[in-house]
Amino acid sequence: MTLACLPGAAAAAALVLCAYGVENAAGRPAGATGPTPPAFTAPRPPVQPRSVWLAGAQREQPPPRYDDKVVAVFIHHTDSPNGYDCADAPRIIRSLYEGQTAGRDWDDLGYNFVVDRCGTIYEGRAGGVDRPVTGAHTQGFNHRTTGIAALGTFTAGVEVPEEMLRSIAAVAAWKLGTSGTDPRGEVRLVSSNGGSRYAAGTTATLPALAGHSDGYMTDCPGAALHARLPEIRALAARFQGRPATAQAVPGAGRAGDDRYAVPPSPADVTAAEPRWGR
């Protein structure tokens, strides 16, 4: 039977089947629309808004840019002193912001998130923590990625606080979960800048949870933090509810040990009023 011979509703249905394939249509539950949600996700951890650290330092900047999704996370350190009081973290982040915007003439803080040594997570770059904001943290690989910076310097021999690791894993699990990405897996990203480890236009296969040095010629996030990335990947996968692998997180699952408990999701996270981005 031709489409011309079908009633209007039936013809429309036939066109849908032609466009998307009988297999896809048959595999969907009746009435289902839109993409299938990811099977493994993680709750949004508590995030302190930009207003906590920005104070009166904000600069007039262009509006934020966005990607369609987040499929990879890059881990950084801020290369700043470690012996700070956590109550002083907002002032330090504000100083980083001023250094990047006033000192380097960037339009905003490059990192999407900053985590202090006590595990407090701060919104970094403006645009909304729930959205795939295009960052300025890893030259060549700022699209479809999130940059998470550990507040401090984590070169060889420096201890990385467990609270910091847990919160980094929580952010990574949440952001990667929005696209169904396994933190332990690999992703293909196209380099946008020849200043990275890959020529512009080259498709690179990188860890879904990578260190800055995996995509760019740098020592960041420091040897000590980079060495802990396997643990962060495993913990992030656990936060997403994925089955465990042979690579276990030390200490995870012990009776009475709640250091790796999934952080609670806040009732609401309010972004700062000023919004801009690169």
LOKOL-915155 format. One record per residue (C-alpha): residue number from 1; residue in one letter; x, y, z. Coordinates in nm, 3 decimals, padded with zeros to 5 digits. Each point is the difference from the previous one (the first is absolute). Example, Ala and Ser with C-alpha at 12.3 -4.5 7.8 and 13.67 -1.06 7.14 Angstrom:
BEGIN
nr;rest;X;Y;Z
1;a;01.230;-00.450;00.780 .
2;s;00.137;00.344;-00.066 .
This chain:
BEGIN
nr;rest;X;Y;Z
1;m;00.000;00.000;00.000 .
2;t;00.138;00.345;-00.085 .
3;l;00.004;00.293;00.243 .
4;a;-00.251;00.180;-00.222 .
5;c;-00.257;-00.270;00.069 .
6;l;00.033;00.024;00.379 .
7;p;-00.213;00.222;00.224 .
8;g;00.178;00.306;00.139 .
9;a;00.096;-00.148;00.337 .
10;a;00.119;-00.329;-00.149 .
11;a;00.204;00.181;-00.264 .
12;a;00.171;00.206;00.269 .
13;a;00.085;-00.314;00.194 .
14;a;00.141;-00.162;-00.311 .
15;l;00.220;00.302;-00.063 .
16;v;00.137;-00.027;00.353 .
17;l;00.086;-00.364;-00.057 .
18;c;00.177;00.088;-00.323 .
19;a;00.199;00.277;00.166 .
20;y;00.114;-00.180;00.314 .
21;g;-00.018;-00.366;-00.093 .
22;v;-00.243;-00.272;00.090 .
23;e;00.247;-00.146;00.250 .
24;n;00.024;00.321;00.206 .
25;a;-00.373;00.053;-00.004 .
26;a;-00.072;-00.356;00.104 .
27;g;00.251;00.022;00.285 .
28;r;-00.165;00.304;00.162 .
29;p;-00.277;-00.030;00.254 .
30;a;-00.331;00.136;-00.116 .
31;g;-00.014;00.376;00.043 .
32;a;00.374;00.034;00.065 .
33;t;00.170;00.308;-00.141 .
34;g;00.350;00.147;00.010 .
35;p;00.332;-00.174;00.077 .
36;t;00.024;-00.282;00.250 .
37;p;00.136;00.130;00.333 .
38;p;00.344;-00.132;00.107 .
39;a;-00.006;-00.322;00.197 .
40;f;00.267;00.115;00.246 .
41;t;-00.013;00.347;00.152 .
42;a;00.106;00.168;00.324 .
43;p;-00.168;00.264;00.215 .
44;r;00.114;00.359;-00.014 .
45;p;00.226;00.066;00.300 .
46;p;-00.026;00.321;00.202 .
47;v;00.161;00.287;-00.194 .
48;q;00.076;00.344;00.139 .
49;p;-00.108;00.271;-00.249 .
50;r;00.232;00.258;-00.153 .
51;s;-00.140;00.269;00.226 .
52;v;00.178;-00.165;00.296 .
53;w;00.344;00.084;-00.138 .
54;l;-00.060;00.268;-00.264 .
55;a;-00.098;00.281;00.239 .
56;g;00.065;00.334;-00.172 .
57;a;00.267;-00.131;-00.237 .
58;q;-00.229;-00.072;-00.294 .
59;r;00.087;00.143;-00.340 .
60;e;-00.229;00.072;-00.290 .
61;q;00.038;-00.291;-00.239 .
62;p;-00.168;-00.157;-00.303 .
63;p;-00.273;-00.260;00.052 .
64;p;00.089;-00.366;00.059 .
65;r;00.030;-00.256;-00.274 .
66;y;-00.139;-00.351;00.015 .
67;d;00.058;-00.342;-00.152 .
68;d;-00.266;-00.263;-00.059 .
69;k;00.127;-00.230;00.276 .
70;v;00.293;-00.094;00.224 .
71;v;00.183;-00.321;-00.089 .
72;a;00.335;00.053;00.175 .
73;v;00.147;00.162;00.310 .
74;f;00.347;00.150;00.036 .
75;i;00.157;00.018;00.345 .
76;h;00.228;00.292;00.089 .
77;h;00.178;00.151;00.296 .
78;t;00.013;00.375;00.051 .
79;d;00.376;00.009;00.077 .
80;s;-00.068;00.207;00.311 .
81;p;00.107;-00.055;00.366 .
82;n;-00.142;-00.300;00.187 .
83;g;00.009;00.119;00.361 .
84;y;-00.316;00.207;-00.012 .
85;d;-00.294;00.005;00.237 .
86;c;-00.305;-00.127;-00.189 .
87;a;-00.193;00.306;00.113 .
88;d;00.247;00.200;-00.208 .
89;a;-00.065;-00.198;-00.320 .
90;p;-00.243;00.260;-00.146 .
91;r;00.266;00.270;00.027 .
92;i;00.254;-00.225;-00.173 .
93;i;-00.241;-00.082;-00.284 .
94;r;-00.076;00.369;-00.040 .
95;s;00.374;00.064;-00.028 .
96;l;00.026;-00.268;-00.270 .
97;y;-00.289;00.163;-00.185 .
98;e;00.164;00.342;00.020 .
99;g;00.330;-00.145;-00.121 .
100;q;-00.161;-00.163;-00.302 .
101;t;-00.233;00.284;-00.095 .
102;a;00.205;00.308;00.087 .
103;g;00.348;-00.151;-00.024 .
104;r;-00.048;-00.216;-00.310 .
105;d;-00.300;00.184;-00.146 .
106;w;-00.215;-00.313;00.000 .
107;d;-00.376;00.053;00.003 .
108;d;-00.065;-00.214;00.310 .
109;l;00.145;-00.265;00.225 .
110;g;00.102;-00.286;-00.226 .
111;y;-00.108;-00.289;00.226 .
112;n;-00.361;-00.110;00.017 .
113;f;00.039;-00.113;00.362 .
114;v;00.253;00.046;00.281 .
115;v;00.031;-00.241;00.295 .
116;d;00.182;00.097;00.320 .
117;r;00.192;-00.233;00.231 .
118;c;-00.303;-00.040;00.229 .
119;g;-00.208;-00.128;-00.292 .
120;t;-00.212;00.311;-00.051 .
121;i;-00.099;00.039;-00.364 .
122;y;-00.024;00.347;-00.153 .
123;e;-00.158;00.108;-00.325 .
124;g;00.277;00.138;-00.219 .
125;r;-00.073;00.124;-00.349 .
126;a;-00.338;00.167;-00.040 .
127;g;-00.290;-00.140;-00.197 .
128;g;-00.178;-00.234;00.241 .
129;v;00.134;-00.311;00.172 .
130;d;-00.272;-00.220;-00.153 .
131;r;00.085;00.100;-00.357 .
132;p;00.287;-00.112;-00.231 .
133;v;00.192;00.327;00.024 .
134;t;00.297;00.029;-00.236 .
135;g;00.303;00.052;00.222 .
136;a;00.349;00.138;-00.053 .
137;h;00.205;-00.256;00.190 .
138;t;00.165;-00.237;-00.252 .
139;q;00.122;00.156;-00.323 .
140;g;-00.138;-00.195;-00.294 .
141;f;-00.253;-00.193;00.206 .
142;n;-00.238;00.250;00.158 .
143;h;-00.302;-00.121;-00.196 .
144;r;-00.221;-00.275;00.147 .
145;t;00.218;-00.005;00.312 .
146;t;-00.008;00.128;00.356 .
147;g;00.306;00.129;00.185 .
148;i;00.029;-00.080;00.371 .
149;a;00.285;00.171;00.187 .
150;a;00.143;-00.119;00.332 .
151;l;00.086;00.307;00.206 .
152;g;00.370;-00.039;00.076 .
153;t;00.318;-00.148;-00.145 .
154;f;00.030;-00.378;-00.026 .
155;t;00.346;-00.079;-00.128 .
156;a;00.179;-00.326;00.081 .
157;g;-00.005;-00.091;00.368 .
158;v;-00.282;00.238;00.096 .
159;e;-00.295;-00.159;00.179 .
160;v;-00.336;00.045;-00.173 .
161;p;-00.280;00.032;00.261 .
162;e;-00.257;-00.277;-00.013 .
163;e;-00.285;00.251;00.033 .
164;m;00.127;00.175;-00.312 .
165;l;00.024;-00.325;-00.197 .
166;r;-00.352;-00.099;00.099 .
167;s;-00.148;00.332;-00.109 .
168;i;00.190;-00.001;-00.330 .
169;a;-00.139;-00.347;-00.066 .
170;a;-00.351;00.116;00.092 .
171;v;00.009;00.290;-00.249 .
172;a;00.148;-00.222;-00.271 .
173;a;-00.262;-00.271;00.056 .
174;w;-00.283;00.253;-00.018 .
175;k;00.118;00.184;-00.310 .
176;l;00.100;-00.315;-00.193 .
177;g;-00.322;-00.169;00.103 .
178;t;-00.202;00.255;-00.195 .
179;s;00.136;-00.155;-00.322 .
180;g;00.017;-00.358;00.128 .
181;t;00.381;00.003;-00.006 .
182;d;00.190;-00.253;00.211 .
183;p;00.275;00.185;00.193 .
184;r;00.225;-00.305;-00.048 .
185;g;-00.037;-00.001;-00.377 .
186;e;00.150;00.188;-00.293 .
187;v;-00.149;00.263;-00.227 .
188;r;00.086;00.147;-00.340 .
189;l;00.048;00.375;-00.005 .
190;v;00.098;00.222;-00.292 .
191;s;00.282;00.243;00.074 .
192;s;-00.093;00.359;-00.078 .
193;n;00.349;00.142;00.046 .
194;g;00.347;-00.108;-00.111 .
195;g;00.138;00.130;00.329 .
196;s;-00.129;-00.318;00.165 .
197;r;00.168;-00.340;-00.022 .
198;y;-00.194;-00.057;-00.322 .
199;a;-00.010;00.197;-00.324 .
200;a;-00.319;00.197;-00.061 .
201;g;-00.264;-00.223;-00.155 .
202;t;00.158;-00.321;00.131 .
203;t;-00.227;-00.247;00.176 .
204;a;00.162;-00.104;00.325 .
205;t;-00.097;-00.296;00.217 .
206;l;00.027;00.112;00.362 .
207;p;-00.117;-00.120;00.342 .
208;a;-00.351;00.119;00.078 .
209;l;00.147;00.123;00.327 .
210;a;00.338;00.140;-00.098 .
211;g;00.273;00.217;00.142 .
212;h;00.081;00.334;-00.159 .
213;s;00.332;-00.146;-00.115 .
214;d;-00.181;-00.268;-00.203 .
215;g;-00.117;00.267;-00.242 .
216;y;00.258;00.276;00.036 .
217;m;00.376;00.028;00.059 .
218;t;00.003;00.080;00.370 .
219;d;00.080;-00.150;00.340 .
220;c;-00.356;00.077;00.116 .
221;p;-00.171;-00.149;00.202 .
222;g;00.327;-00.098;00.165 .
223;a;00.150;-00.348;00.031 .
224;a;-00.165;-00.072;00.335 .
225;l;-00.352;00.081;-00.119 .
226;h;00.049;-00.165;-00.339 .
227;a;00.102;-00.320;00.178 .
228;r;-00.336;00.000;00.182 .
229;l;-00.210;00.026;-00.319 .
230;p;-00.063;-00.378;-00.017 .
231;e;-00.156;00.018;00.347 .
232;i;-00.207;00.303;-00.096 .
233;r;-00.127;-00.180;-00.311 .
234;a;-00.099;-00.308;00.201 .
235;l;-00.171;00.209;00.266 .
236;a;-00.186;00.209;-00.259 .
237;a;-00.121;-00.320;-00.167 .
238;r;-00.122;-00.122;00.337 .
239;f;-00.187;00.326;00.057 .
240;q;-00.174;-00.065;-00.334 .
241;g;-00.107;-00.342;00.123 .
242;r;00.212;-00.191;-00.249 .
243;p;00.115;-00.355;00.074 .
244;a;00.339;-00.024;00.168 .
245;t;00.304;-00.112;-00.194 .
246;a;00.320;-00.166;00.113 .
247;q;00.145;00.347;00.059 .
248;a;-00.146;00.079;00.341 .
249;v;00.019;00.325;00.192 .
250;p;00.212;-00.047;00.314 .
251;g;-00.219;00.008;00.308 .
252;a;-00.326;-00.004;-00.193 .
253;g;-00.265;-00.236;00.131 .
254;r;00.149;-00.057;00.344 .
255;a;-00.247;-00.027;00.281 .
256;g;-00.043;00.332;00.175 .
257;d;00.201;00.189;-00.264 .
258;d;-00.215;00.278;-00.143 .
259;r;00.280;00.203;-00.159 .
260;y;-00.120;-00.111;-00.340 .
261;a;-00.371;00.035;00.060 .
262;v;-00.181;00.169;-00.289 .
263;p;-00.028;00.370;00.090 .
264;p;-00.356;00.123;00.044 .
265;s;-00.168;00.204;-00.271 .
266;p;-00.088;00.352;00.117 .
267;a;-00.353;00.126;-00.023 .
268;d;00.118;00.283;-00.221 .
269;v;00.318;00.157;-00.131 .
270;t;-00.026;00.364;-00.092 .
271;a;00.243;00.137;-00.255 .
272;a;00.133;00.352;00.040 .
273;e;-00.193;00.284;-00.160 .
274;p;00.280;00.105;-00.241 .
275;r;00.039;-00.257;-00.276 .
276;w;00.271;-00.001;-00.260 .
277;g;00.242;-00.238;-00.161 .
278;r;00.250;-00.045;-00.272 .
